[in-house]
Amino acid sequence: MRPILILTKNLLTERWLQEQLQLLNYEVFCSVTMLKHLQLNPNRPKMIENYQAIIFSETLTNQEIRELQDSVDHENNLLVRKFNEEPTIKEKEVLADLAIDTWIYEDQSLDILRELLATRLSRCQSRTLNNVFFLYQKDDSPKSLMEFKSGLTKKERLAFECLMESETGQVSRDGLCHYIWKGDSNNSRLTQISVLIKRLKYKLEEAGFQNGMIETVWGYGYKLSPKLVQFYSQEAMQ
């Protein structure tokens, strides 16, 4: 089982959480130094690839979490936001924009924390253990391009079309921003790009495709699997 990483500005703030996680038999690494390294080198995902979950402390601002988006693997890392108390509805809405998977708060019962992590982490672990690559799932036939696109939101569809229309199948995050919003990129839009790509990956799996149809090109953007492009190109010619 891979360890859990807590990114914080103050180690003393994380004593309660670290103790709770250790009681649940998780290996925990709590670090201020790692946070500083990631802030200085946001395009170095290998620094945290061995952690199954990344917990962002309440000592971090939302803006600081946005700036760390390129450092995390949105597919294989469970992203958790820690609060002092149960977050408000407005705070939960902000978490969606930050591409955060779930949240925890101080004094949350051990029973709730145990079940929350067990459920959420099992999804990440099942993907990590799946190293065999197929174009589509064995038990499901993939949806047609028209069927797949009909289940996308407007922005998801634009992001998918941008990747499909690229000659190389590879598009920068700035390029996706220009395609979707017809304007320059900013922190808010770049965060939304991370969320859109995460949703597209999920919906491709739901459509019958194997994990890995969209790859992250660290420090640049995203790349669509050539097999997926070929699959839908052949469909268009029929």
C-alpha positions in Angstrom: 0.0 0.0 0.0 1.4 3.4 -1.0 1.8 6.0 1.8 -0.3 9.2 2.2 1.3 12.6 1.9 0.2 15.7 3.9 1.3 19.0 2.4 1.4 21.7 5.1 3.1 24.9 6.2 3.0 23.8 9.9 3.7 20.3 11.1 2.1 20.9 14.5 -1.2 21.6 12.8 -1.3 18.0 11.4 -0.7 16.1 14.6 -4.4 15.0 15.0 -4.7 13.9 11.4 -1.4 12.1 11.4 -2.3 10.1 14.5 -5.7 9.2 13.1 -4.3 7.9 9.9 -1.6 5.9 11.7 -4.3 4.4 13.9 -6.0 3.2 10.7 -2.6 1.6 9.7 -1.7 4.1 7.0 1.9 5.1 6.4 1.9 8.9 6.6 4.5 11.4 5.5 3.8 15.0 6.6 6.1 17.6 5.0 6.7 21.4 4.8 9.9 20.9 2.8 8.1 18.9 0.1 5.5 21.7 -0.3 8.3 24.2 -0.8 10.0 22.0 -3.4 6.7 21.6 -5.3 6.0 25.3 -5.2 9.4 26.0 -6.7 9.2 23.1 -9.2 5.4 22.6 -10.0 6.2 20.4 -13.1 7.9 17.6 -11.2 5.2 15.0 -10.6 7.8 12.2 -9.9 8.3 13.8 -6.5 4.9 12.6 -5.3 4.0 9.7 -7.7 4.6 7.1 -4.9 1.8 8.5 -2.7 -1.8 7.1 -3.0 -3.4 10.2 -1.5 -2.3 13.9 -1.2 -3.9 15.9 1.6 -3.8 19.7 1.3 -3.7 21.2 4.8 -6.0 24.1 5.9 -2.8 26.1 6.2 -2.7 26.3 2.3 -4.8 28.8 0.5 -7.0 27.9 -2.5 -4.7 29.8 -4.8 -1.7 27.8 -3.6 -3.6 24.6 -4.3 -4.3 25.8 -7.8 -0.6 26.4 -8.4 0.1 22.8 -7.5 -2.3 21.3 -10.1 0.6 20.4 -12.5 2.4 18.5 -9.7 -0.4 15.9 -9.0 -1.7 13.0 -11.0 -5.4 13.6 -11.1 -6.0 10.0 -12.1 -4.0 8.0 -9.6 -3.7 10.4 -6.7 -6.7 10.9 -4.3 -6.8 14.6 -3.6 -8.1 15.6 -0.2 -8.7 19.1 1.3 -8.5 19.4 5.1 -10.6 21.9 7.0 -10.7 23.0 10.7 -14.5 22.2 10.7 -17.1 20.9 8.3 -17.0 23.0 5.1 -19.8 25.2 4.0 -21.8 24.7 0.8 -19.8 27.5 -0.8 -16.5 26.0 0.3 -17.6 22.6 -1.2 -18.4 24.3 -4.5 -14.8 25.7 -4.6 -13.4 22.2 -4.1 -15.0 21.2 -7.4 -13.2 24.0 -9.2 -9.9 22.9 -7.5 -10.4 19.3 -8.8 -10.4 18.1 -5.2 -11.9 14.6 -4.8 -13.1 14.8 -1.2 -12.6 16.6 2.1 -12.0 15.9 5.8 -12.1 18.1 8.9 -10.6 18.3 12.4 -12.4 16.1 15.0 -14.1 14.0 12.3 -14.9 10.6 13.8 -12.4 7.8 13.2 -15.2 5.6 11.8 -16.2 8.1 9.2 -12.6 8.8 8.2 -11.9 5.1 7.9 -14.9 4.4 5.6 -14.3 7.5 3.5 -10.7 6.7 2.8 -11.4 3.0 2.2 -14.0 3.8 -0.4 -12.1 6.6 -2.2 -8.7 4.9 -2.2 -10.0 1.6 -3.5 -10.9 3.4 -6.8 -7.4 4.7 -7.2 -5.8 1.4 -6.3 -7.9 -0.5 -8.8 -6.6 1.8 -11.6 -3.0 1.6 -10.4 -3.0 -2.2 -10.4 -4.4 -2.4 -13.9 -1.3 -2.4 -16.1 -2.7 -4.2 -19.1 -3.7 -1.8 -21.9 -6.5 -2.5 -24.3 -8.4 -0.1 -26.6 -11.6 -1.0 -24.9 -12.9 -3.0 -21.9 -13.3 -6.7 -22.4 -16.9 -6.9 -21.4 -18.2 -3.7 -23.0 -18.3 -2.4 -26.6 -17.2 1.2 -26.8 -19.8 3.8 -27.6 -19.9 5.5 -31.0 -18.4 9.0 -31.3 -21.9 10.5 -31.5 -23.1 8.6 -28.4 -20.0 9.6 -26.4 -20.1 13.3 -27.3 -23.8 13.4 -26.5 -23.0 12.6 -22.9 -20.5 15.5 -22.5 -21.1 19.0 -21.3 -20.3 21.9 -23.6 -16.9 22.5 -22.2 -16.0 18.8 -22.1 -17.1 18.4 -25.7 -14.9 21.4 -26.7 -11.9 20.0 -24.9 -12.4 16.5 -26.5 -12.8 18.1 -30.0 -9.6 20.1 -29.5 -7.6 17.0 -28.7 -9.3 15.1 -31.6 -8.6 17.9 -34.1 -4.9 18.2 -33.2 -2.6 16.8 -35.8 -0.4 15.3 -33.2 -3.2 14.5 -30.7 -1.2 16.6 -28.2 -2.4 20.0 -27.0 -1.0 22.4 -24.5 -3.1 23.6 -21.6 -2.9 27.1 -22.9 -4.1 25.8 -26.3 -7.1 24.2 -24.7 -7.9 27.5 -22.9 -7.8 29.4 -26.2 -10.0 26.7 -27.9 -12.7 26.6 -25.1 -12.8 30.2 -24.0 -11.4 32.0 -27.1 -9.1 33.9 -24.8 -5.9 33.7 -22.8 -5.3 31.2 -20.0 -5.4 32.2 -16.3 -5.2 30.3 -13.0 -9.0 29.7 -12.9 -9.2 28.4 -16.5 -6.1 26.2 -16.0 -7.7 24.6 -13.0 -10.9 24.1 -14.9 -8.9 22.3 -17.6 -7.6 19.9 -15.0 -11.2 19.2 -14.0 -12.4 18.8 -17.6 -9.7 16.3 -18.5 -10.4 14.3 -15.3 -14.1 14.1 -16.2 -13.2 13.1 -19.8 -11.0 10.3 -18.6 -13.8 9.0 -16.4 -16.4 9.3 -19.2 -14.2 7.4 -21.6 -14.0 4.6 -19.2 -17.8 4.7 -18.7 -18.1 4.6 -22.5 -16.3 1.3 -22.6 -12.7 2.3 -23.1 -9.7 1.2 -21.1 -7.9 3.6 -18.8 -5.1 5.6 -20.5 -7.0 7.1 -23.5 -5.8 10.6 -22.4 -2.3 11.0 -21.2 -0.8 13.9 -19.2 2.3 15.5 -20.8 3.9 17.0 -17.7 4.8 20.6 -18.0 2.9 21.0 -21.3 -0.6 19.6 -21.6 -2.4 16.4 -22.7 -2.2 13.8 -25.4 -5.0 11.7 -26.8 -4.2 8.0 -27.4 -3.4 7.4 -31.2 -5.5 4.2 -30.9 -8.5 6.3 -29.8 -8.1 8.8 -32.6 -7.7 5.9 -35.1 -10.8 4.2 -33.7 -13.1 7.2 -34.2 -11.4 8.2 -37.5 -12.3 4.8 -38.9 -15.8 5.1 -37.6 -16.2 8.5 -39.4 -15.1 6.9 -42.7 -17.8 4.2 -42.5 
